[in-house]
Amino acid sequence: MDKQGHKASRTIEVTVLSAENLRLDRKSVKKNTYVTARASPLNSGSTKADFEGGSNPSWNEKLTLEMPFQTSFISLEVICKTNSGDRVIGTASLPISDILEDYTPENHLHFLSYRLRDSKGGRNGVINVSARVKMPVDSVCPSVTKNPIGYGCSSSWQQPALGVPVGHQKNYYSGVVTGVPVWS
């Protein structure tokens, strides 16, 4: 928490889906791969090892990370368990700007693929993930109430407007512009 009592981080949900064409010492990986996602040196999470996928493993595992606001990317490392210890197969950076775009709602789920690079900078497969910034319930619906059919928002709460703000006057936006693609 900061001095005003606000949370000093965001919750990021990264689902590690799969990887493709993984190699270790120029040979296809046989088994025992896992992924570590790191938002900061003290905040990381790892998937369980995939024992069957070989060079195309599948995890489909959700990792939840607390990410400080100043963080600009999440590091993804694909690691293989070998007889001589764990070896990094490849790394990729997930830029926070890919999931926190200017006009994308915070809870929006993004499906992303990144090129993995080995320790020498060479290409070494692709990692597929989905990611979203998790919004606290009170920021989506500030007045959560219990009613006969379950939980809901108070009748005074309004859905925040999405779009490009217009009518700028002393930091007050009086309207929203939305666009619809038109093909001819």
Salt bridges, closest charged atoms under 4 A:
ASP2 OD1 - HIS6 ND1 3.76
GLU13 OE2 - LYS62 NZ 3.93
GLU13 OE2 - ARG132 NE 3.14
GLU13 OE1 - LYS134 NZ 3.63
ASP25 OD1 - ARG87 NH2 2.98
GLU66 OE1 - LYS7 NZ 3.51
GLU77 OE1 - ARG38 NH1 3.85
